[in-house]
């Protein structure tokens, strides 16, 4: 089932998982969708931080998708976790992530029209809460 897709002059291998008739030799289309969200958001966050003259020591974006039970088993919810390390102001990081989600990442905007997308921001391993959520539920 594997094949190569050509995009902007780049070849990208795509396959299905063995349970779906593939060999698992390359990412699945749905995995690539999650990777597209992580990549788009990551690039735009770093661009916004650069304009703010902030540079994290490290930065990673992880995306988890919850699938529905019935076919076509679309994502029913997406959770994005942005991990930052370094001496960064939490309010500026939250601003950069918010701007990226709401203005600069078209993948995030598109997917948010299809299912709920929640975002968690972590700085040096600790969850950063938006000011409006400070003092609320500890599960935030």
C-alpha positions as CSV (number, residue, x, y, z in Angstrom):
1,X,0.0,0.0,0.0
2,X,2.9,2.4,0.4
3,X,3.5,5.1,-2.1
4,X,5.3,8.4,-2.5
5,X,3.5,11.7,-2.6
6,X,5.2,14.6,-4.3
7,X,4.8,18.0,-2.7
8,X,6.7,21.2,-3.6
9,X,9.3,19.1,-5.3
10,X,9.8,16.9,-2.2
11,X,9.0,13.2,-2.1
12,X,7.2,11.9,1.0
13,X,6.6,8.2,1.7
14,X,3.1,7.3,3.0
15,X,1.9,3.8,4.1
16,X,-0.9,2.2,6.1
17,X,-0.4,0.2,9.3
18,X,-0.3,-3.6,9.0
19,X,-3.7,-3.9,10.5
20,X,-5.0,-1.8,7.6
21,X,-3.2,-3.8,4.9
22,X,0.0,-1.8,4.8
23,X,3.5,-2.5,6.0
24,X,3.9,0.4,8.5
25,X,7.0,1.4,6.5
26,X,6.1,5.1,6.5
27,X,3.8,7.5,8.3
28,X,0.1,7.1,7.7
29,X,-2.0,10.0,6.3
30,X,-3.6,10.7,9.7
31,X,-0.2,10.8,11.4
32,X,1.0,13.2,8.7
33,X,-2.0,15.4,9.4
34,X,-0.9,15.6,13.1
35,X,2.7,16.3,12.0
36,X,1.4,19.1,9.7
37,X,-0.3,20.7,12.7
38,X,2.8,20.4,14.8
39,X,5.1,21.7,12.1
40,X,2.9,24.7,11.1
41,X,2.4,25.7,14.7
42,X,6.0,25.2,15.6
43,X,7.3,27.3,12.7
44,X,4.8,30.1,13.4
45,X,5.6,30.1,17.2
46,X,9.3,30.3,16.5
47,X,8.7,33.1,14.0
48,X,6.6,35.1,16.5
49,X,9.2,34.5,19.3
50,X,11.9,35.7,16.9
51,X,10.0,38.9,16.3
52,X,9.8,39.3,20.1
53,X,13.5,38.8,20.3
54,X,13.1,35.6,22.4
55,X,14.9,32.4,21.8
56,X,14.1,29.2,23.7
57,X,16.9,26.8,24.6
58,X,14.6,24.1,23.2
59,X,11.2,23.9,21.8
60,X,9.0,20.9,20.8
61,X,5.4,20.5,19.7
62,X,3.5,17.3,20.4
63,X,0.1,16.6,19.0
64,X,-2.3,13.9,20.1
65,X,-5.5,13.0,18.2
66,X,-8.4,11.2,19.7
67,X,-10.2,9.1,17.0
68,X,-13.9,8.4,16.8
69,X,-15.0,4.8,17.1
70,X,-17.0,4.6,13.9
71,X,-15.6,4.8,10.3
72,X,-14.2,6.9,8.9
73,X,-12.7,7.3,12.4
74,X,-12.1,11.0,12.2
75,X,-10.3,12.9,14.9
76,X,-12.9,14.0,17.5
77,X,-10.4,16.1,19.5
78,X,-6.8,17.3,19.1
79,X,-4.4,18.2,22.0
80,X,-1.4,20.3,21.2
81,X,1.4,20.5,23.8
82,X,4.1,23.1,23.3
83,X,7.3,22.4,25.4
84,X,9.7,25.3,26.0
85,X,12.9,25.4,28.0
86,X,15.0,28.4,28.9
87,X,14.6,31.7,30.8
88,X,11.5,32.9,29.0
89,X,8.6,35.1,30.2
90,X,5.5,32.9,30.5
91,X,3.2,35.7,29.3
92,X,5.1,36.2,26.1
93,X,5.2,32.5,25.4
94,X,1.4,32.3,25.8
95,X,1.0,35.3,23.5
96,X,3.2,33.7,20.8
97,X,1.3,30.4,20.9
98,X,-2.1,32.3,20.9
99,X,-1.0,34.4,17.9
100,X,0.2,31.3,16.1
101,X,-3.0,29.4,16.6
102,X,-5.3,32.3,15.8
103,X,-3.5,34.2,13.0
104,X,-0.5,32.5,11.6
105,X,-1.0,28.8,11.3
106,X,-3.5,27.9,8.7
107,X,-3.4,24.2,9.6
108,X,-4.5,25.0,13.1
109,X,-7.3,27.3,11.8
110,X,-8.5,24.6,9.4
111,X,-8.5,21.7,11.9
112,X,-10.2,23.9,14.6
113,X,-13.2,24.1,12.2
114,X,-13.5,20.2,12.2
115,X,-12.9,19.3,15.9
116,X,-12.0,20.9,19.2
117,X,-8.3,21.7,19.5
118,X,-6.9,22.3,23.0
119,X,-3.4,23.6,23.7
120,X,-1.1,23.1,26.7
121,X,2.0,25.2,27.1
122,X,4.8,24.0,29.3
123,X,7.9,26.0,30.3
124,X,10.8,24.1,31.9
125,X,8.5,21.1,32.5
126,X,5.8,23.2,34.3
127,X,2.4,24.0,32.8
128,X,1.9,27.7,32.1
129,X,-1.7,28.9,32.8
130,X,-3.2,31.8,31.0
131,X,-3.9,34.7,33.5
132,X,-7.6,34.1,33.2
133,X,-7.2,30.6,34.5
134,X,-4.9,31.3,37.4
135,X,-6.5,30.2,40.7
136,X,-9.0,27.9,38.9
137,X,-9.1,24.2,38.9
138,X,-5.7,22.5,39.5
139,X,-6.4,20.2,36.5
140,X,-5.8,23.0,34.1
